[in-house]
């Protein structure tokens, strides 16, 4: 009788797991030290982005497998060929929409300019680049149409890195003059480095909603619709997670 009961319990548990998670999505990330959103400790990913993803996909048919890549450009390349199914905190662009479905937005992102205390104040991005200053940005990320237009002309003054901690460390050591970064992330590094300040003489570089990007190679419009429903269903929980960061 105990054997039969154990077998039935195991079967029931297996069926429950199969119902709860029938599709595993590879979530690509290039960040290991992007507090408070994502920090990698050993093989574990922690942070508010991870908490939000967990809240959204809880009790759904999707399981999430976080996988690290050395740059966001690499994440995008893997998304194109379907080896990565999904990535997070993505800004919508027409170019990206050629190979990725975009979910509904799940939070807002505000990008500011930050400087070393010894760096000069500037009043605009063109002002920054015309004076031959350098700016560190995340490789492969989108920072608004103005910067996209300036990238080609001033490419030698843009320092592309894959990790936020590297950008702010370089700024602290005066190896670059400015950094463009998410305002919530920057708050952490401003506390860490006394030398770093927000540039108040310039408006935010970009304000936009961020989304999940889904590979068109590996995911369908039905998958997109299911994920959008999960975002709508869990909006209150998502807002509470990010509210603590501001």
GROMACS elastic network, one bead per residue, 0.5 to 0.9 nm:
[ bonds ]
;  ai    aj funct       b0    kb
    1     4     6  0.50983   500
    1     5     6  0.61164   500
    1     6     6  0.85383   500
    2     6     6  0.60104   500
    2     7     6  0.84752   500
    3     6     6  0.51066   500
    3     7     6  0.61115   500
    3     8     6  0.85778   500
    4     7     6  0.50557   500
    4     8     6  0.61044   500
    4     9     6  0.85598   500
    5     8     6  0.50837   500
    5     9     6  0.60889   500
    5    10     6  0.85498   500
    6     9     6  0.50694   500
    6    10     6  0.60823   500
    6    11     6  0.85084   500
    7    10     6  0.51402   500
    7    11     6  0.61040   500
    7    12     6  0.85363   500
    8    11     6  0.50547   500
    8    12     6  0.60387   500
    8    13     6  0.85415   500
    9    12     6  0.50526   500
    9    13     6  0.60834   500
    9    14     6  0.85282   500
   10    13     6  0.50919   500
   10    14     6  0.60988   500
   10    15     6  0.85675   500
   11    14     6  0.50710   500
   11    15     6  0.61021   500
   11    16     6  0.85248   500
   12    15     6  0.51139   500
   12    16     6  0.60882   500
   12    17     6  0.86361   500
   13    16     6  0.50615   500
   13    17     6  0.61962   500
   13    18     6  0.85539   500
   14    17     6  0.51779   500
   14    18     6  0.61176   500
   14    19     6  0.85879   500
   15    18     6  0.50108   500
   15    19     6  0.61106   500
   15    20     6  0.85024   500
   16    19     6  0.51033   500
   16    20     6  0.60205   500
   16    21     6  0.85083   500
   17    21     6  0.58773   500
   17    22     6  0.80125   500
   18    21     6  0.52912   500
   18    22     6  0.54600   500
   18    61     6  0.82893   500
   19    22     6  0.62332   500
   19    60     6  0.85308   500
   19    61     6  0.66843   500
   20    58     6  0.86953   500
   20    59     6  0.58721   500
   20    60     6  0.58122   500
   20    61     6  0.51407   500
   20    62     6  0.75849   500
   20    63     6  0.84743   500
   21    24     6  0.72424   500
   21    59     6  0.79417   500
   21    60     6  0.65417   500
   21    62     6  0.51555   500
   21    63     6  0.55920   500
   22    60     6  0.87506   500
   22    61     6  0.51734   500
   22    62     6  0.62570   500
   22    63     6  0.75540   500
   23    61     6  0.61031   500
   23    63     6  0.61367   500
   23    64     6  0.86683   500
   24    61     6  0.84306   500
   24    62     6  0.56087   500
   24    64     6  0.57272   500
   24    65     6  0.68197   500
   24    85     6  0.89704   500
   25    62     6  0.66771   500
   25    63     6  0.60388   500
   25    65     6  0.60410   500
   25    66     6  0.85065   500
   25    84     6  0.77536   500
   25    85     6  0.55759   500
   25    86     6  0.67517   500
   26    63     6  0.86471   500
   26    64     6  0.61059   500
   26    66     6  0.60687   500
   26    67     6  0.65951   500
   26    83     6  0.76689   500
   26    84     6  0.52623   500
   26    85     6  0.51452   500
   26    86     6  0.62520   500
   26    87     6  0.82377   500
   27    64     6  0.63656   500
   27    65     6  0.57339   500
   27    67     6  0.59241   500
   27    68     6  0.84964   500
   27    84     6  0.63879   500
   27    85     6  0.63047   500
   27    87     6  0.52105   500
   27    88     6  0.76781   500
   28    65     6  0.84896   500
   28    66     6  0.61957   500
   28    67     6  0.51080   500
   28    68     6  0.60258   500
   28    69     6  0.68682   500
   28    72     6  0.85049   500
   28    75     6  0.57268   500
   28    76     6  0.85291   500
   28    78     6  0.82923   500
   28    79     6  0.80866   500
   28    84     6  0.59535   500
   28    85     6  0.76541   500
   28    86     6  0.63735   500
   28    87     6  0.51190   500
   28    88     6  0.78805   500
   29    32     6  0.82686   500
   29    66     6  0.72290   500
   29    67     6  0.62060   500
   29    68     6  0.50609   500
   29    69     6  0.60124   500
   29    70     6  0.83478   500
   29    71     6  0.79174   500
   29    72     6  0.69708   500
   29    75     6  0.65841   500
   29    87     6  0.66617   500
   29    88     6  0.77852   500
   30    67     6  0.85028   500
   30    68     6  0.55872   500
   30    70     6  0.53859   500
   30    72     6  0.53576   500
   30    73     6  0.86968   500
   30    74     6  0.81095   500
   30    75     6  0.69831   500
   30   162     6  0.66194   500
   30   163     6  0.74739   500
   31    34     6  0.60189   500
   31    38     6  0.68188   500
   31    39     6  0.72294   500
   31    40     6  0.77210   500
   31    68     6  0.73629   500
   31    69     6  0.80628   500
   31    70     6  0.80230   500
   31    71     6  0.78626   500
   31    72     6  0.83497   500
   31   162     6  0.71281   500
   31   163     6  0.58819   500
   31   164     6  0.77894   500
   32    35     6  0.88641   500
   32    38     6  0.66677   500
   32    41     6  0.80009   500
   32    45     6  0.79899   500
   32    68     6  0.80628   500
   32   163     6  0.71232   500
   32   164     6  0.87850   500
   32   165     6  0.89233   500
   33    36     6  0.86090   500
   33    37     6  0.86637   500
   33    38     6  0.63991   500
   33    40     6  0.65208   500
   33   163     6  0.67370   500
   33   164     6  0.66957   500
   33   165     6  0.61809   500
   34    37     6  0.57782   500
   34    38     6  0.50589   500
   34    39     6  0.57799   500
   34    40     6  0.88195   500
   34    47     6  0.85479   500
   34   163     6  0.72245   500
   34   164     6  0.58401   500
   34   165     6  0.70605   500
   34   185     6  0.65218   500
   35    38     6  0.54671   500
   35    39     6  0.60499   500
   35    47     6  0.68695   500
   35    48     6  0.83974   500
   35   164     6  0.87395   500
   35   184     6  0.82964   500
   35   185     6  0.57331   500
   35   186     6  0.87240   500
   35   188     6  0.67542   500
   35   189     6  0.86404   500
   36    39     6  0.73981   500
   36    46     6  0.86661   500
   36    47     6  0.55153   500
   36    48     6  0.61058   500
   36    49     6  0.81461   500
   36   184     6  0.75200   500
   36   185     6  0.63456   500
   36   188     6  0.75175   500
   36   245     6  0.73683   500
   37    46     6  0.78085   500
   37    50     6  0.73191   500
   37    51     6  0.88064   500
   37   184     6  0.85761   500
   37   185     6  0.74304   500
   38    45     6  0.65365   500
   38    46     6  0.54708   500
   38    48     6  0.65722   500
   38    49     6  0.60538   500
   38    50     6  0.66755   500
   39    44     6  0.83736   500
   39    45     6  0.57749   500
   39    46     6  0.52120   500
   39    47     6  0.60023   500
   40    43     6  0.68619   500
   40    44     6  0.57032   500
   40    46     6  0.62401   500
   40    47     6  0.87182   500
   41    44     6  0.52002   500
   41    45     6  0.62741   500
   41    46     6  0.74245   500
   42    45     6  0.81134   500
   44    66     6  0.85790   500
   45    50     6  0.68883   500
   45    66     6  0.73622   500
   46    49     6  0.79049   500
   46    50     6  0.58117   500
   46    51     6  0.74894   500
   47    50     6  0.53190   500
   47    51     6  0.62106   500
   47    52     6  0.86865   500
   48    52     6  0.59597   500
   48    53     6  0.84487   500
   48   241     6  0.64084   500
   48   242     6  0.66736   500
   48   245     6  0.85278   500
   49    52     6  0.50751   500
   49    53     6  0.61361   500
   49    54     6  0.85284   500
   49    88     6  0.78949   500
   49    89     6  0.81312   500
   49   241     6  0.87204   500
   49   242     6  0.85520   500
   50    53     6  0.51152   500
   50    54     6  0.61094   500
   50    55     6  0.85914   500
   51    54     6  0.50545   500
   51    55     6  0.61467   500
   51    56     6  0.86379   500
   51   238     6  0.84449   500
   51   241     6  0.71986   500
   52    55     6  0.50169   500
   52    56     6  0.61088   500
   52    57     6  0.86153   500
   52   106     6  0.89248   500
   52   237     6  0.78527   500
   52   238     6  0.55969   500
   52   239     6  0.88567   500
   52   241     6  0.66429   500
   52   242     6  0.81798   500
   53    56     6  0.51205   500
   53    57     6  0.61121   500
   53    58     6  0.82590   500
   53    64     6  0.82600   500
   53    88     6  0.86120   500
   53   238     6  0.86682   500
   54    57     6  0.54220   500
   54    58     6  0.57016   500
   54    64     6  0.81924   500
   55    58     6  0.53656   500
   55    59     6  0.89133   500
   55   234     6  0.69229   500
   55   237     6  0.68766   500
   55   238     6  0.70539   500
   56    59     6  0.86768   500
   56    60     6  0.83601   500
   56   227     6  0.81945   500
   56   230     6  0.56830   500
   56   231     6  0.58393   500
   56   232     6  0.88768   500
   56   233     6  0.79687   500
   56   234     6  0.57871   500
   56   235     6  0.82807   500
   56   237     6  0.82942   500
   56   238     6  0.76022   500
   57    60     6  0.53963   500
   57    61     6  0.78993   500
   57    62     6  0.63352   500
   57    63     6  0.71962   500
   57    64     6  0.79375   500
   57   227     6  0.79750   500
   57   230     6  0.67514   500
   57   231     6  0.84671   500
   57   234     6  0.89599   500
   58    61     6  0.86263   500
   58    62     6  0.81992   500
   58    63     6  0.83867   500
   58   230     6  0.88498   500
   59    62     6  0.82412   500
   60    63     6  0.77604   500
   60   230     6  0.79607   500
   62   227     6  0.89856   500
   67    84     6  0.84724   500
   68    71     6  0.87457   500
   68    75     6  0.84572   500
   69    72     6  0.73727   500
   69    74     6  0.64292   500
   69    75     6  0.62301   500
   70    73     6  0.85300   500
   70    74     6  0.68038   500
   70    75     6  0.81544   500
   70   162     6  0.67793   500
   70   163     6  0.88849   500
   71    74     6  0.52178   500
   71    75     6  0.65341   500
   71    76     6  0.88801   500
   71   138     6  0.84517   500
   71   139     6  0.65795   500
   71   140     6  0.75487   500
   71   161     6  0.79026   500
   71   163     6  0.80988   500
   72    76     6  0.62149   500
   72    77     6  0.85775   500
   72   138     6  0.78417   500
   72   139     6  0.62232   500
   72   140     6  0.53673   500
   72   141     6  0.70435   500
   72   162     6  0.68880   500
   73    76     6  0.51497   500
   73    77     6  0.62920   500
   73    78     6  0.87500   500
   73   139     6  0.64930   500
   73   141     6  0.79487   500
   73   162     6  0.89311   500
   74    78     6  0.61851   500
   74    79     6  0.84822   500
   74   140     6  0.84650   500
   75    78     6  0.51796   500
   75    79     6  0.61052   500
   75    80     6  0.87021   500
   75    84     6  0.71675   500
   75    87     6  0.77235   500
   76    80     6  0.62126   500
   76    81     6  0.89077   500
   76    84     6  0.82642   500
   76    87     6  0.84411   500
   76    96     6  0.84576   500
   76   140     6  0.81722   500
   77    80     6  0.51574   500
   77    81     6  0.67077   500
   77    82     6  0.87980   500
   77    83     6  0.88629   500
   77    84     6  0.86148   500
   78    81     6  0.53757   500
   78    82     6  0.61303   500
   78    83     6  0.52116   500
   78    84     6  0.52209   500
   78    85     6  0.83642   500
   78   215     6  0.87529   500
   79    82     6  0.50714   500
   79    83     6  0.61076   500
   79    85     6  0.60163   500
   79    86     6  0.69342   500
   79    87     6  0.80499   500
   79    99     6  0.78793   500
   79   100     6  0.75604   500
   79   213     6  0.84229   500
   79   214     6  0.74311   500
   79   215     6  0.51481   500
   79   216     6  0.81204   500
   79   217     6  0.78441   500
   79   218     6  0.85836   500
   80    83     6  0.78815   500
   80    84     6  0.79018   500
   80    85     6  0.89512   500
   80    99     6  0.57011   500
   80   100     6  0.72691   500
   80   215     6  0.61338   500
   80   216     6  0.73207   500
   80   217     6  0.67595   500
   81    84     6  0.76130   500
   81    99     6  0.88269   500
   81   215     6  0.77306   500
   81   216     6  0.85856   500
   81   217     6  0.61848   500
   81   218     6  0.81758   500
   82    85     6  0.58869   500
   82   215     6  0.57946   500
   82   216     6  0.73593   500
   82   218     6  0.50289   500
   82   219     6  0.82497   500
   83   215     6  0.85953   500
   83   217     6  0.86039   500
   83   218     6  0.78357   500
   84    87     6  0.77403   500
   84   214     6  0.84943   500
   84   215     6  0.70104   500
   84   218     6  0.81421   500
   85   213     6  0.82818   500
   85   214     6  0.57362   500
   85   215     6  0.51016   500
   85   216     6  0.83708   500
   85   217     6  0.81490   500
   85   218     6  0.60788   500
   85   219     6  0.67858   500
   86   100     6  0.88292   500
   86   212     6  0.66032   500
   86   213     6  0.54580   500
   86   215     6  0.61391   500
   86   219     6  0.87130   500
   87    90     6  0.72600   500
   87   211     6  0.86295   500
   87   212     6  0.56419   500
   87   213     6  0.53177   500
   87   214     6  0.68298   500
   87   215     6  0.87647   500
   88   210     6  0.78145   500
   88   211     6  0.63016   500
   88   213     6  0.64334   500
   89   105     6  0.89334   500
   89   106     6  0.85086   500
   89   107     6  0.81689   500
   89   109     6  0.84185   500
   89   209     6  0.85515   500
   89   211     6  0.54891   500
   89   212     6  0.62507   500
   89   213     6  0.82961   500
   90   102     6  0.84569   500
   90   141     6  0.81192   500
   90   142     6  0.83280   500
   90   209     6  0.83583   500
   90   210     6  0.50221   500
   90   211     6  0.50513   500
   90   212     6  0.59785   500
   90   213     6  0.63892   500
   91    96     6  0.89326   500
   91   102     6  0.89305   500
   91   109     6  0.89270   500
   91   141     6  0.80725   500
   91   142     6  0.65017   500
   91   143     6  0.84156   500
   91   208     6  0.71999   500
   91   209     6  0.67088   500
   91   210     6  0.50020   500
   91   211     6  0.63684   500
   91   212     6  0.86372   500
   91   213     6  0.87047   500
   92    95     6  0.86181   500
   92    96     6  0.69751   500
   92    97     6  0.72249   500
   92   102     6  0.71297   500
   92   142     6  0.84538   500
   92   208     6  0.88428   500
   92   209     6  0.82178   500
   92   210     6  0.73415   500
   92   211     6  0.73881   500
   92   213     6  0.85577   500
   93    96     6  0.53353   500
   93    97     6  0.62241   500
   93    98     6  0.89863   500
   93   142     6  0.80536   500
   94    98     6  0.66530   500
   95    98     6  0.55507   500
   95    99     6  0.78533   500
   96    99     6  0.58615   500
   96   100     6  0.59449   500
   96   101     6  0.84585   500
   96   102     6  0.89047   500
   96   213     6  0.85050   500
   97   101     6  0.61239   500
   97   102     6  0.71161   500
   97   213     6  0.85936   500
   98   101     6  0.82271   500
   98   216     6  0.86380   500
   99   214     6  0.85205   500
   99   215     6  0.65375   500
   99   216     6  0.57102   500
   99   217     6  0.77964   500
  100   213     6  0.57517   500
  100   214     6  0.51863   500
  100   216     6  0.51811   500
  100   217     6  0.83140   500
  101   212     6  0.81855   500
  101   213     6  0.57075   500
  101   215     6  0.64653   500
  101   216     6  0.62722   500
  101   219     6  0.85221   500
  101   220     6  0.85998   500
  101   221     6  0.78851   500
  101   224     6  0.71476   500
  102   105     6  0.83896   500
  102   211     6  0.62028   500
  102   212     6  0.58474   500
  102   214     6  0.63070   500
  102   224     6  0.78195   500
  103   106     6  0.84211   500
  103   210     6  0.89567   500
  103   211     6  0.54812   500
  103   212     6  0.52481   500
  103   213     6  0.65536   500
  103   214     6  0.76197   500
  103   224     6  0.64551   500
  103   225     6  0.81941   500
  103   227     6  0.71340   500
  103   228     6  0.59330   500
  103   231     6  0.85702   500
  104   210     6  0.83823   500
  104   211     6  0.60433   500
  104   212     6  0.76243   500
  104   227     6  0.85644   500
  104   228     6  0.58392   500
  104   231     6  0.73293   500
  104   232     6  0.83911   500
  105   108     6  0.77699   500
  105   209     6  0.56307   500
  105   210     6  0.52831   500
  105   212     6  0.75475   500
  105   228     6  0.88915   500
  105   231     6  0.82756   500
  106   209     6  0.73209   500
  106   210     6  0.63843   500
  106   211     6  0.60478   500
  106   212     6  0.82013   500
  106   231     6  0.67947   500
  106   232     6  0.86554   500
  106   235     6  0.74146   500
  106   238     6  0.74189   500
  106   239     6  0.85387   500
  107   208     6  0.88051   500
  107   209     6  0.58743   500
  107   210     6  0.58133   500
  107   211     6  0.76174   500
  107   238     6  0.80968   500
  107   239     6  0.78144   500
  107   242     6  0.80666   500
  108   207     6  0.73216   500
  108   208     6  0.57883   500
  108   210     6  0.59387   500
  109   182     6  0.64761   500
  109   183     6  0.77318   500
  109   184     6  0.84977   500
  109   206     6  0.79716   500
  109   207     6  0.57771   500
  109   208     6  0.55275   500
  109   209     6  0.59679   500
  109   210     6  0.65894   500
  110   181     6  0.82338   500
  110   182     6  0.56400   500
  110   183     6  0.57830   500
  110   184     6  0.81036   500
  110   204     6  0.67939   500
  110   205     6  0.77347   500
  110   206     6  0.59740   500
  110   208     6  0.67560   500
  110   209     6  0.88150   500
  111   143     6  0.73598   500
  111   180     6  0.64778   500
  111   181     6  0.52486   500
  111   183     6  0.57065   500
  111   184     6  0.89362   500
  111   204     6  0.57797   500
  111   205     6  0.53712   500
  111   206     6  0.51302   500
  111   207     6  0.63285   500
  111   208     6  0.87816   500
  112   179     6  0.82933   500
  112   180     6  0.56942   500
  112   181     6  0.57473   500
  112   182     6  0.64614   500
  112   183     6  0.59868   500
  112   186     6  0.85432   500
  112   198     6  0.72536   500
  112   199     6  0.76350   500
  112   200     6  0.89930   500
  112   202     6  0.83709   500
  112   203     6  0.75550   500
  112   205     6  0.53995   500
  112   206     6  0.73389   500
  113   135     6  0.88743   500
  113   178     6  0.67469   500
  113   179     6  0.58280   500
  113   181     6  0.66784   500
  113   183     6  0.88106   500
  113   197     6  0.88830   500
  113   198     6  0.61858   500
  113   199     6  0.56610   500
  113   200     6  0.83712   500
  113   202     6  0.75927   500
  113   203     6  0.85044   500
  113   204     6  0.71420   500
  113   205     6  0.68068   500
  114   171     6  0.88033   500
  114   177     6  0.86469   500
  114   178     6  0.54434   500
  114   179     6  0.51024   500
  114   180     6  0.62504   500
  114   181     6  0.75428   500
  114   186     6  0.80849   500
  114   196     6  0.68369   500
  114   197     6  0.56388   500
  114   199     6  0.53936   500
  114   200     6  0.88667   500
  115   118     6  0.80027   500
  115   119     6  0.61700   500
  115   120     6  0.81996   500
  115   121     6  0.82483   500
  115   135     6  0.89386   500
  115   171     6  0.70738   500
  115   172     6  0.87449   500
  115   176     6  0.87527   500
  115   177     6  0.60260   500
  115   179     6  0.63987   500
  115   180     6  0.89799   500
  115   195     6  0.83943   500
  115   196     6  0.57001   500
  115   197     6  0.54727   500
  115   198     6  0.63179   500
  115   199     6  0.64597   500
  116   119     6  0.52545   500
  116   120     6  0.85282   500
  116   171     6  0.60772   500
  116   172     6  0.63348   500
  116   173     6  0.85865   500
  116   174     6  0.69018   500
  116   176     6  0.85238   500
  116   177     6  0.63812   500
  116   178     6  0.68194   500
  116   195     6  0.56462   500
  116   197     6  0.62896   500
  116   198     6  0.88378   500
  117   120     6  0.80309   500
  117   172     6  0.89899   500
  117   194     6  0.86382   500
  117   195     6  0.53724   500
  117   196     6  0.57949   500
  117   197     6  0.61652   500
  118   174     6  0.86303   500
  118   177     6  0.88007   500
  118   195     6  0.81053   500
  119   174     6  0.86456   500
  119   177     6  0.61452   500
  119   178     6  0.79141   500
  120   177     6  0.85949   500
  121   128     6  0.86011   500
  121   199     6  0.68169   500
  121   200     6  0.85211   500
  121   201     6  0.69509   500
  121   202     6  0.87282   500
  122   125     6  0.76662   500
  122   127     6  0.60678   500
  122   128     6  0.58184   500
  122   199     6  0.77446   500
  122   201     6  0.66436   500
  122   202     6  0.69627   500
  123   126     6  0.84575   500
  123   127     6  0.62614   500
  123   128     6  0.76352   500
  123   199     6  0.87876   500
  123   200     6  0.88759   500
  123   201     6  0.55172   500
  123   202     6  0.50200   500
  123   203     6  0.82976   500
  124   127     6  0.50575   500
  124   128     6  0.63188   500
  124   129     6  0.88957   500
  124   201     6  0.82072   500
  124   202     6  0.57939   500
  124   203     6  0.78933   500
  124   205     6  0.88936   500
  125   129     6  0.63156   500
  125   130     6  0.84855   500
  125   146     6  0.81709   500
  125   147     6  0.74917   500
  125   150     6  0.82888   500
  125   202     6  0.83922   500
  125   205     6  0.82459   500
  126   129     6  0.52728   500
  126   130     6  0.58745   500
  126   131     6  0.85473   500
  126   147     6  0.89786   500
  126   150     6  0.76468   500
  127   130     6  0.52349   500
  127   131     6  0.63667   500
  127   132     6  0.89963   500
  128   131     6  0.55846   500
  128   132     6  0.68993   500
  128   133     6  0.57735   500
  128   134     6  0.78536   500
  128   135     6  0.85615   500
  128   178     6  0.89141   500
  129   132     6  0.50962   500
  129   133     6  0.55880   500
  129   134     6  0.71747   500
  129   135     6  0.85809   500
  129   150     6  0.84878   500
  129   154     6  0.67074   500
  129   157     6  0.71546   500
  130   133     6  0.76218   500
  130   154     6  0.86968   500
  132   154     6  0.87802   500
  132   157     6  0.70013   500
  133   157     6  0.66229   500
  133   158     6  0.89708   500
  133   176     6  0.78528   500
  133   177     6  0.60141   500
  133   178     6  0.77257   500
  134   156     6  0.82213   500
  134   158     6  0.57937   500
  134   159     6  0.69935   500
  134   175     6  0.88283   500
  134   176     6  0.54911   500
  134   177     6  0.52551   500
  134   178     6  0.62735   500
  134   179     6  0.84532   500
  135   157     6  0.64486   500
  135   158     6  0.51611   500
  135   159     6  0.59784   500
  135   160     6  0.86041   500
  135   171     6  0.89384   500
  135   176     6  0.61652   500
  135   177     6  0.59764   500
  135   179     6  0.51475   500
  135   180     6  0.69896   500
  136   157     6  0.85925   500
  136   158     6  0.59116   500
  136   160     6  0.59335   500
  136   161     6  0.70195   500
  136   167     6  0.58775   500
  136   168     6  0.84220   500
  136   170     6  0.84271   500
  136   171     6  0.81357   500
  136   176     6  0.67529   500
  136   177     6  0.80553   500
  136   178     6  0.62603   500
  136   180     6  0.64294   500
  136   181     6  0.87350   500
  137   140     6  0.87746   500
  137   141     6  0.78213   500
  137   143     6  0.88128   500
  137   158     6  0.70757   500
  137   159     6  0.62911   500
  137   160     6  0.53299   500
  137   161     6  0.62871   500
  137   162     6  0.83121   500
  137   164     6  0.83627   500
  137   167     6  0.72518   500
  137   179     6  0.61990   500
  137   180     6  0.56497   500
  137   181     6  0.71287   500
  138   141     6  0.56758   500
  138   142     6  0.86111   500
  138   159     6  0.84622   500
  138   160     6  0.57162   500
  138   161     6  0.51881   500
  138   162     6  0.54771   500
  138   163     6  0.69213   500
  138   164     6  0.72713   500
  138   167     6  0.81963   500
  138   180     6  0.82732   500
  138   181     6  0.81237   500
  139   142     6  0.89837   500
  139   159     6  0.84880   500
  139   161     6  0.53222   500
  139   162     6  0.55672   500
  139   163     6  0.86910   500
  140   160     6  0.83007   500
  140   162     6  0.85180   500
  142   145     6  0.82646   500
  142   147     6  0.83900   500
  142   148     6  0.75325   500
  143   146     6  0.80159   500
  143   147     6  0.62331   500
  143   148     6  0.71628   500
  143   180     6  0.82798   500
  143   181     6  0.89769   500
  143   205     6  0.69285   500
  143   206     6  0.58896   500
  143   207     6  0.86986   500
  144   147     6  0.58284   500
  144   148     6  0.64004   500
  144   149     6  0.89794   500
  144   205     6  0.70872   500
  144   206     6  0.54301   500
  144   207     6  0.81171   500
  144   208     6  0.86033   500
  145   149     6  0.62664   500
  145   150     6  0.87448   500
  145   206     6  0.86117   500
  146   149     6  0.53126   500
  146   150     6  0.64421   500
  146   151     6  0.87950   500
  146   205     6  0.83522   500
  146   206     6  0.89295   500
  147   151     6  0.59496   500
  147   205     6  0.81507   500
  148   151     6  0.52701   500
  148   152     6  0.76528   500
  149   152     6  0.66465   500
  149   153     6  0.77422   500
  150   153     6  0.54672   500
  150   154     6  0.60029   500
  150   155     6  0.78281   500
  151   154     6  0.53875   500
  151   155     6  0.51263   500
  151   156     6  0.87635   500
  151   157     6  0.87506   500
  151   158     6  0.74499   500
  152   155     6  0.52481   500
  152   156     6  0.87998   500
  153   156     6  0.84066   500
  154   157     6  0.55507   500
  154   158     6  0.69400   500
  155   158     6  0.53548   500
  155   159     6  0.83186   500
  156   159     6  0.76006   500
  159   167     6  0.85823   500
  159   176     6  0.77938   500
  160   167     6  0.86086   500
  161   164     6  0.76699   500
  161   166     6  0.70825   500
  161   167     6  0.66526   500
  162   166     6  0.78210   500
  162   167     6  0.84348   500
  163   166     6  0.53953   500
  163   167     6  0.66618   500
  164   167     6  0.51414   500
  164   168     6  0.63942   500
  164   169     6  0.85343   500
  164   181     6  0.79293   500
  164   185     6  0.80920   500
  164   186     6  0.86661   500
  164   189     6  0.88996   500
  165   168     6  0.53219   500
  165   169     6  0.59647   500
  165   170     6  0.85336   500
  165   189     6  0.77275   500
  166   169     6  0.50461   500
  166   170     6  0.60896   500
  166   171     6  0.85550   500
  167   170     6  0.52471   500
  167   171     6  0.62781   500
  167   172     6  0.87424   500
  167   176     6  0.83332   500
  167   179     6  0.67543   500
  168   172     6  0.60633   500
  168   173     6  0.85535   500
  168   178     6  0.89146   500
  168   179     6  0.71540   500
  168   186     6  0.84829   500
  168   189     6  0.68381   500
  168   190     6  0.87035   500
  168   193     6  0.81980   500
  168   196     6  0.81418   500
  169   172     6  0.50758   500
  169   173     6  0.62819   500
  169   174     6  0.86292   500
  169   175     6  0.86416   500
  169   189     6  0.88840   500
  169   193     6  0.83553   500
  170   173     6  0.51206   500
  170   174     6  0.61235   500
  170   175     6  0.50632   500
  170   176     6  0.59921   500
  170   177     6  0.87560   500
  171   175     6  0.58953   500
  171   176     6  0.51739   500
  171   177     6  0.62224   500
  171   178     6  0.65408   500
  171   179     6  0.71129   500
  171   195     6  0.86437   500
  171   196     6  0.74940   500
  172   175     6  0.77094   500
  172   176     6  0.84038   500
  172   193     6  0.67206   500
  172   194     6  0.84921   500
  172   195     6  0.61823   500
  172   196     6  0.66057   500
  173   176     6  0.78571   500
  174   177     6  0.62627   500
  174   178     6  0.89600   500
  176   179     6  0.78128   500
  180   183     6  0.89906   500
  180   205     6  0.76773   500
  181   184     6  0.84956   500
  181   185     6  0.70690   500
  181   186     6  0.62761   500
  182   185     6  0.54131   500
  182   186     6  0.61583   500
  182   187     6  0.88321   500
  183   186     6  0.50400   500
  183   187     6  0.63248   500
  184   187     6  0.53549   500
  184   188     6  0.71964   500
  184   245     6  0.66450   500
  184   246     6  0.68167   500
  185   188     6  0.56050   500
  185   189     6  0.69815   500
  185   190     6  0.89985   500
  186   189     6  0.51597   500
  186   190     6  0.60053   500
  186   191     6  0.86090   500
  186   198     6  0.85613   500
  187   190     6  0.51636   500
  187   191     6  0.64243   500
  187   192     6  0.87935   500
  188   191     6  0.53953   500
  188   192     6  0.65002   500
  188   193     6  0.89367   500
  189   193     6  0.59667   500
  189   194     6  0.87878   500
  189   196     6  0.79525   500
  190   193     6  0.52049   500
  190   194     6  0.63295   500
  190   195     6  0.77831   500
  190   196     6  0.56152   500
  190   197     6  0.67319   500
  190   198     6  0.84181   500
  191   194     6  0.65562   500
  191   196     6  0.86327   500
  192   196     6  0.88628   500
  193   196     6  0.58626   500
  194   197     6  0.79735   500
  197   200     6  0.87400   500
  198   201     6  0.89915   500
  199   202     6  0.62037   500
  199   203     6  0.85904   500
  200   203     6  0.72859   500
  200   204     6  0.89724   500
  202   205     6  0.79993   500
  203   206     6  0.86095   500
  204   207     6  0.69268   500
  214   217     6  0.87204   500
  214   218     6  0.81020   500
  214   219     6  0.65388   500
  214   220     6  0.86399   500
  214   223     6  0.88528   500
  214   224     6  0.74796   500
  215   218     6  0.55734   500
  215   219     6  0.57439   500
  215   220     6  0.84044   500
  216   219     6  0.54780   500
  216   220     6  0.66196   500
  216   221     6  0.85189   500
  217   220     6  0.81294   500
  219   222     6  0.81029   500
  219   223     6  0.60418   500
  219   224     6  0.75014   500
  220   223     6  0.50878   500
  220   224     6  0.64248   500
  220   225     6  0.87353   500
  221   225     6  0.61314   500
  221   226     6  0.85615   500
  222   225     6  0.50428   500
  222   226     6  0.61934   500
  222   227     6  0.86675   500
  223   226     6  0.50761   500
  223   227     6  0.62219   500
  223   228     6  0.86129   500
  224   227     6  0.51701   500
  224   228     6  0.61480   500
  224   229     6  0.86647   500
  225   228     6  0.50923   500
  225   229     6  0.62782   500
  225   230     6  0.87434   500
  226   229     6  0.51924   500
  226   230     6  0.64144   500
  226   231     6  0.88759   500
  227   231     6  0.62932   500
  227   232     6  0.87497   500
  228   231     6  0.50799   500
  228   232     6  0.63040   500
  228   233     6  0.85558   500
  229   232     6  0.51709   500
  229   233     6  0.60308   500
  229   234     6  0.86111   500
  230   233     6  0.50234   500
  230   234     6  0.61336   500
  230   235     6  0.85099   500
  231   234     6  0.52838   500
  231   235     6  0.59142   500
  231   238     6  0.83238   500
  232   235     6  0.53746   500
  232   236     6  0.86558   500
  233   236     6  0.79996   500
  233   237     6  0.89125   500
  234   237     6  0.53543   500
  234   238     6  0.62075   500
  234   239     6  0.87560   500
  235   238     6  0.50153   500
  235   239     6  0.61444   500
  235   240     6  0.87008   500
  236   239     6  0.52332   500
  236   240     6  0.64197   500
  236   241     6  0.88640   500
  237   240     6  0.52439   500
  237   241     6  0.64253   500
  238   241     6  0.52083   500
  238   242     6  0.65549   500
  238   243     6  0.85563   500
  239   242     6  0.54085   500
  239   243     6  0.58227   500
  239   244     6  0.89797   500
  240   243     6  0.50647   500
  240   244     6  0.69672   500
  241   244     6  0.63108   500
  241   245     6  0.79527   500
  242   245     6  0.54542   500
  242   246     6  0.73406   500
  243   246     6  0.58130   500
